[in-house]
Amino acid sequence: MNNPYRNLMEQKCLSEQAKQDFYSSLSCSDAKKVRRFPLKAAIVAACILLMIPITALAVENIFGISVVDTITGKMLNGRPGIGYEVNYPTATARPLSDFPEELQTLDGNKTVTFNSWQAAEAELGFTLVNNELFSSPHMIKSTAYNLRYDGIGERVHCFTRYNGKDGQLYRATVTAAYLYQGTAITLQSTVTCSHPAISKEQEYEMHWSGVLYESQDVAQISQEQYTAANGITATIVTAERNGNRPTQYEAAFFANGASYNITIHSYDAVRDAWTKDTLIRILEAFVF
């Protein structure tokens, strides 16, 4: 069965090898397929391409979000795709001492599943999300993730991917899925710690995320900046889709030593306005 939500989740939650394959496809030598721009040029180019008023983008926005040119890759069964990527060029790393000793000395990669976001935080040793909406009785845990690439299974609610090198942890990413009053939500947060073998530029890239759709499914991708009353400044990406498919929204921001991605869509295109309003309420409910 063609399940758009499941397909999207598989794209967002790839194995490390699959992520590397996808990232390689974005930086391939075929200049006709993918063009790389400096941050300011990427913002200007995205505005021209998508016909977004340039005033909608604040110059001090630290997120470089750009529309990716047509890409052909195995993730879409060889069909042309279009999407976007989120970069954090000023991300900062947390001290290694913030993590428990057993994680500090990790060598290699491992994936651990949990029955709640709070359980994942307990293993990390610190809190990433303080948001009353994620404690609401209307926020239902979803088992939407497919981790068969990791040899774990196909129905997972929450998991953490740890990465270590030469006996030291350098990244942890927590991901969870929820259903909230007719919407499907992905919550993801990445933290890094400085590593002698990893440059600052590589640290920034470790916060990278991307979404890819089939070109025929997308009418337009646009972005805007939103500043919440709690001080969060987030970039919201809107992917308007063809064929009565629901619009996909993603909010990205950096706070408290971590990057955050919140992706949301409804199962009914007529609820798009409600879906975006829900995303705004989630942003407003964060406490740091």
C-alpha positions as CSV (number, residue, x, y, z in Angstrom):
1,M,0.0,0.0,0.0
2,N,1.2,3.5,-0.8
3,N,1.2,5.2,2.5
4,P,2.6,8.8,2.2
5,Y,3.1,9.1,5.9
6,R,5.0,5.9,6.2
7,N,7.1,6.8,3.1
8,L,7.9,10.2,4.6
9,M,8.9,8.7,7.9
10,E,11.2,6.3,6.1
11,Q,12.8,9.2,4.3
12,K,13.3,11.1,7.5
13,C,14.6,8.1,9.5
14,L,17.1,6.5,7.3
15,S,20.0,4.4,8.4
16,E,23.4,6.1,8.7
17,Q,24.5,4.4,5.4
18,A,21.3,5.5,3.6
19,K,21.7,9.1,5.0
20,Q,25.3,9.1,3.6
21,D,24.0,7.9,0.2
22,F,21.4,10.6,0.2
23,Y,23.8,13.3,1.3
24,S,26.3,12.2,-1.4
25,S,23.6,12.5,-4.0
26,L,23.1,16.1,-3.0
27,S,26.8,16.9,-3.5
28,C,27.4,14.9,-6.6
29,S,29.4,16.3,-9.4
30,D,26.5,16.7,-11.9
31,A,26.0,20.5,-11.6
32,K,22.8,20.2,-13.6
33,K,21.2,18.3,-10.8
34,V,22.4,20.0,-7.7
35,R,23.8,23.4,-7.2
36,R,25.4,24.5,-4.0
37,F,25.2,28.1,-2.8
38,P,26.7,30.1,0.0
39,L,24.2,30.9,2.7
40,K,23.1,34.3,1.6
41,A,23.0,33.2,-2.1
42,A,20.9,30.2,-1.1
43,I,18.3,32.4,0.6
44,V,18.2,34.8,-2.4
45,A,18.0,32.0,-4.9
46,A,15.2,30.3,-2.9
47,C,13.3,33.5,-2.9
48,I,13.6,33.9,-6.6
49,L,12.8,30.3,-7.4
50,L,9.8,30.2,-5.2
51,M,8.7,33.8,-5.7
52,I,8.8,34.5,-2.0
53,P,8.9,38.2,-1.0
54,I,12.5,38.8,0.1
55,T,11.2,40.8,3.1
56,A,9.8,37.6,4.5
57,L,13.3,36.4,5.3
58,A,15.2,38.1,8.0
59,V,18.9,38.7,7.1
60,E,20.0,37.5,10.5
61,N,18.3,34.1,10.0
62,I,21.0,31.5,10.9
63,F,19.3,28.7,9.0
64,G,20.3,28.0,5.4
65,I,17.3,26.3,3.9
66,S,17.3,25.9,0.2
67,V,15.3,24.1,-2.4
68,V,17.1,21.2,-3.9
69,D,17.1,20.8,-7.6
70,T,15.7,17.7,-9.3
71,I,17.4,14.6,-7.8
72,T,17.1,11.0,-9.0
73,G,17.8,8.5,-6.2
74,K,16.9,5.1,-4.9
75,M,14.9,6.5,-2.1
76,L,12.1,7.4,-4.6
77,N,12.5,4.3,-6.7
78,G,14.5,6.1,-9.3
79,R,11.8,8.8,-9.8
80,P,12.8,12.5,-9.9
81,G,12.5,14.3,-6.5
82,I,12.4,17.7,-5.1
83,G,12.9,18.8,-1.5
84,Y,14.8,21.0,0.9
85,E,17.6,20.8,3.4
86,V,18.1,22.5,6.7
87,N,21.6,23.6,7.8
88,Y,22.8,25.0,11.1
89,P,25.9,27.0,10.3
90,T,26.3,28.5,13.8
91,A,25.4,25.4,15.9
92,T,27.3,24.9,19.1
93,A,28.4,21.6,20.8
94,R,27.7,20.6,24.4
95,P,30.5,19.6,26.7
96,L,31.2,15.9,26.7
97,S,30.8,15.9,30.5
98,D,27.1,16.6,30.0
99,F,26.7,13.0,29.0
100,P,26.9,9.9,31.3
101,E,30.3,8.2,31.4
102,E,29.1,5.1,29.7
103,L,28.0,7.2,26.7
104,Q,31.1,9.4,26.7
105,T,33.3,6.5,25.7
106,L,31.1,5.2,22.9
107,D,33.0,3.7,19.9
108,G,31.0,3.2,16.8
109,N,27.3,3.7,16.3
110,K,24.3,2.3,18.1
111,T,20.5,2.7,18.1
112,V,18.4,2.4,21.2
113,T,14.6,2.3,21.3
114,F,12.4,3.7,24.0
115,N,8.7,3.8,25.0
116,S,8.8,7.5,25.6
117,W,10.8,10.7,24.9
118,Q,11.4,11.1,28.7
119,A,13.0,7.7,28.8
120,A,15.4,8.7,26.0
121,E,16.3,11.9,28.0
122,A,16.9,9.8,31.1
123,E,19.6,7.9,29.3
124,L,21.1,11.1,27.8
125,G,21.3,12.6,31.3
126,F,19.6,15.9,30.5
127,T,16.3,17.4,29.3
128,L,15.8,18.4,25.7
129,V,12.1,19.1,25.6
130,N,10.0,21.0,28.2
131,N,6.7,21.5,26.4
132,E,3.3,21.0,27.9
133,L,1.7,20.0,24.6
134,F,3.8,16.8,24.5
135,S,2.4,15.9,27.9
136,S,-1.2,16.5,26.8
137,P,-3.6,13.5,26.9
138,H,-4.4,14.4,23.3
139,M,-0.8,13.8,22.2
140,I,-0.8,10.1,21.4
141,K,2.4,8.1,20.9
142,S,2.6,6.7,17.3
143,T,4.7,3.7,16.2
144,A,5.3,5.1,12.8
145,Y,9.1,4.5,12.4
146,N,10.6,1.7,10.4
147,L,14.0,0.7,11.7
148,R,14.4,-2.4,9.7
149,Y,17.7,-1.0,8.3
150,D,19.0,-1.2,11.9
151,G,17.8,-4.7,12.4
152,I,15.3,-3.5,15.1
153,G,11.8,-3.6,13.5
154,E,9.1,-1.7,11.8
155,R,7.0,-0.2,14.5
156,V,8.9,2.1,16.8
157,H,7.7,5.2,18.7
158,C,11.0,6.7,20.0
159,F,14.7,6.0,19.4
160,T,18.1,7.6,19.9
161,R,20.9,7.2,17.4
162,Y,24.4,7.6,19.0
163,N,27.6,8.1,17.0
164,G,31.1,7.6,18.5
165,K,34.6,7.6,17.0
166,D,37.9,6.6,18.5
167,G,36.3,5.8,21.9
168,Q,34.4,9.1,22.2
169,L,30.8,10.1,21.6
170,Y,30.2,12.9,19.1
171,R,26.5,13.0,18.3
172,A,23.1,11.8,19.7
173,T,19.8,12.3,17.8
174,V,16.4,11.6,19.5
175,T,13.4,11.0,17.3
176,A,9.7,10.3,18.2
177,A,6.4,10.1,16.5
178,Y,3.0,11.4,17.7
179,L,-0.6,11.8,16.6
180,Y,-2.4,14.9,17.8
181,Q,-6.0,15.7,17.0
182,G,-5.9,14.6,13.4
183,T,-2.2,15.5,12.7
184,A,0.9,13.4,12.5
185,I,4.0,14.9,14.2
186,T,7.7,14.1,14.1
187,L,9.8,15.5,16.9
188,Q,13.6,15.3,16.5
189,S,16.5,16.8,18.4
190,T,20.3,16.5,17.8
191,V,23.1,17.3,20.2
192,T,26.8,17.1,19.4
193,C,30.0,17.3,21.5
194,S,33.4,18.4,20.3
195,H,35.7,15.7,19.1
196,P,39.4,16.0,18.2
197,A,38.9,14.2,14.9
198,I,35.9,16.3,13.8
199,S,36.1,19.9,12.5
200,K,33.6,22.7,13.3
201,E,32.3,22.5,9.8
202,Q,31.6,18.8,10.2
203,E,29.9,19.5,13.5
204,Y,27.5,21.9,11.7
205,E,26.8,19.3,9.1
206,M,25.9,16.8,11.8
207,H,22.7,18.8,12.5
208,W,21.7,18.6,8.8
209,S,18.3,17.3,7.9
210,G,16.4,17.0,4.6
211,V,13.1,16.0,3.1
212,L,12.6,14.7,-0.4
213,Y,9.4,14.3,-2.3
214,E,8.5,13.1,-5.8
215,S,8.5,16.1,-8.0
216,Q,5.0,15.5,-9.3
217,D,3.7,15.6,-5.8
218,V,4.9,19.1,-4.9
219,A,3.3,22.3,-6.1
220,Q,5.6,24.7,-4.1
221,I,8.1,24.8,-1.3
222,S,8.4,28.1,0.7
223,Q,9.8,29.3,4.0
224,E,9.2,32.0,6.6
225,Q,10.7,33.0,9.9
226,Y,8.6,32.9,13.1
227,T,9.6,34.3,16.5
228,A,7.7,33.0,19.5
229,A,7.0,34.9,22.7
230,N,9.4,32.5,24.5
231,G,12.3,33.8,22.4
232,I,12.5,30.9,19.9
233,T,13.2,32.0,16.3
234,A,12.3,29.2,14.0
235,T,12.3,28.8,10.2
236,I,9.1,27.2,9.0
237,V,9.2,25.4,5.7
238,T,5.9,24.8,3.9
239,A,5.6,22.1,1.2
240,E,2.4,22.5,-0.7
241,R,1.5,19.3,-2.4
242,N,-0.6,18.4,-5.5
243,G,-3.6,16.0,-5.8
244,N,-5.4,17.0,-2.6
245,R,-2.4,15.8,-0.5
246,P,-2.1,17.6,2.9
247,T,0.5,20.3,3.2
248,Q,3.7,19.4,5.1
249,Y,5.1,21.9,7.6
250,E,8.5,21.8,9.3
251,A,9.8,24.1,12.0
252,A,13.6,24.2,12.6
253,F,15.5,26.0,15.3
254,F,18.5,25.8,17.6
255,A,18.3,26.4,21.3
256,N,19.8,25.1,24.5
257,G,22.7,23.5,22.7
258,A,20.5,21.4,20.4
259,S,18.9,21.6,17.0
260,Y,15.2,20.8,16.8
261,N,13.0,19.7,13.9
262,I,9.2,19.5,14.2
263,T,7.4,18.1,11.2
264,I,3.6,18.0,11.0
265,H,0.8,17.2,8.5
266,S,-2.8,16.2,8.7
267,Y,-4.5,13.4,7.0
268,D,-6.9,15.8,5.3
269,A,-5.8,18.7,3.1
270,V,-8.8,20.8,4.3
271,R,-7.2,20.9,7.7
272,D,-4.0,22.6,6.6
273,A,-4.8,25.9,8.4
274,W,-5.4,23.9,11.7
275,T,-2.2,22.0,11.1
276,K,0.0,25.1,10.9
277,D,-1.8,26.6,13.9
278,T,-0.9,23.5,15.8
279,L,2.8,23.8,14.8
280,I,2.7,27.5,16.1
281,R,1.2,26.4,19.4
282,I,3.9,23.8,19.8
283,L,6.6,26.4,19.2
284,E,5.0,28.8,21.7
285,A,4.8,26.0,24.4
286,F,8.6,25.3,24.5
287,V,10.3,26.4,27.8
288,F,14.1,26.6,28.0
